[in-house]
Amino acid sequence: MTTTEQTTTTEQQQAVSAAAAALGALGGRKRSTRKTEAARANGKRGGRPRTMPPVEYRCPRCRKRVEATAWRAPWCPTKHRTPVRMLRVAEGA
């Protein structure tokens, strides 16, 4: 391929990409009345719940430490005979 053909191919790819982006933006903007009403109702109830910051947990058996963002303590990833609920590590410990 010559440089002229490469330039033309690149320009064509950019034009197609721009057209696809424009069509995607148009499709993404459409909103049904039901979806709008549902979003407003959700906003009145407080909106999307906040995510918790990562917390460090420790297994009481093997002392393995795991960082998790779960609302509840995670299970230890080590293979114990019985599942062990991890304990939250105190800050600064």
C-alpha positions as CSV (number, residue, x, y, z in Angstrom):
1,M,0.0,0.0,0.0
2,T,1.2,3.4,-0.8
3,T,1.1,6.3,1.7
4,T,-1.7,7.9,-0.3
5,E,-3.8,4.8,0.0
6,Q,-3.0,4.5,3.7
7,T,-4.1,8.1,4.3
8,T,-7.3,7.6,2.4
9,T,-8.0,4.4,4.4
10,T,-7.3,6.2,7.7
11,E,-9.6,9.1,6.7
12,Q,-12.4,6.6,5.8
13,Q,-12.0,4.9,9.1
14,Q,-12.2,8.2,11.0
15,A,-15.3,9.2,9.0
16,V,-17.0,5.9,9.8
17,S,-16.0,6.2,13.5
18,A,-17.4,9.7,13.7
19,A,-20.7,8.7,12.1
20,A,-21.0,5.7,14.5
21,A,-20.3,8.0,17.4
22,A,-23.0,10.4,16.3
23,L,-25.6,7.6,15.9
24,G,-24.7,6.2,19.3
25,A,-25.1,9.6,20.9
26,L,-28.5,10.0,19.3
27,G,-29.7,6.6,20.4
28,G,-28.4,7.1,24.0
29,R,-30.3,10.3,24.4
30,K,-33.7,8.8,23.9
31,R,-35.7,8.4,27.1
32,S,-39.2,7.0,27.5
33,T,-41.7,8.7,29.7
34,R,-41.8,5.6,32.0
35,K,-38.0,5.8,32.4
36,T,-38.1,9.5,33.2
37,E,-40.9,8.9,35.8
38,A,-38.9,6.1,37.4
39,A,-35.8,8.2,37.6
40,R,-37.6,11.0,39.3
41,A,-39.3,8.6,41.8
42,N,-35.9,7.1,42.6
43,G,-34.4,10.6,43.2
44,K,-37.2,11.4,45.6
45,R,-36.2,8.3,47.6
46,G,-32.6,9.4,47.9
47,G,-31.1,8.2,44.6
48,R,-28.4,5.7,44.1
49,P,-26.9,4.3,47.3
50,R,-23.3,5.3,48.1
51,T,-20.5,2.9,47.9
52,M,-18.5,2.1,51.0
53,P,-14.8,2.8,51.2
54,P,-12.6,-0.3,51.2
55,V,-12.2,-1.9,54.6
56,E,-9.6,-4.4,55.8
57,Y,-10.7,-7.7,57.2
58,R,-8.7,-10.5,59.0
59,C,-9.5,-14.2,59.2
60,P,-9.6,-15.3,62.9
61,R,-8.0,-18.7,62.0
62,C,-5.3,-18.1,59.5
63,R,-4.8,-14.3,60.1
64,K,-5.0,-13.7,56.3
65,R,-5.9,-10.1,55.5
66,V,-8.3,-9.1,52.8
67,E,-9.5,-5.7,51.6
68,A,-13.2,-5.6,50.7
69,T,-15.9,-3.0,49.9
70,A,-18.8,-5.3,51.1
71,W,-21.5,-4.2,53.4
72,R,-21.0,-7.4,55.3
73,A,-17.7,-9.1,56.2
74,P,-16.5,-11.4,53.4
75,W,-15.7,-15.1,53.8
76,C,-12.0,-16.1,54.1
77,P,-10.6,-17.1,50.6
78,T,-8.4,-19.8,52.2
79,K,-9.9,-23.3,52.1
80,H,-11.0,-24.0,55.7
81,R,-13.1,-27.0,56.6
82,T,-15.9,-24.8,57.7
83,P,-16.5,-21.3,56.3
84,V,-15.1,-18.5,58.5
85,R,-16.5,-15.0,58.6
86,M,-13.6,-12.5,58.5
87,L,-13.2,-9.9,61.3
88,R,-12.8,-6.2,60.6
89,V,-9.3,-4.9,61.3
90,A,-9.2,-1.9,63.6
91,E,-7.9,1.3,62.0
92,G,-4.1,1.8,62.7
93,A,-3.6,-1.9,63.7
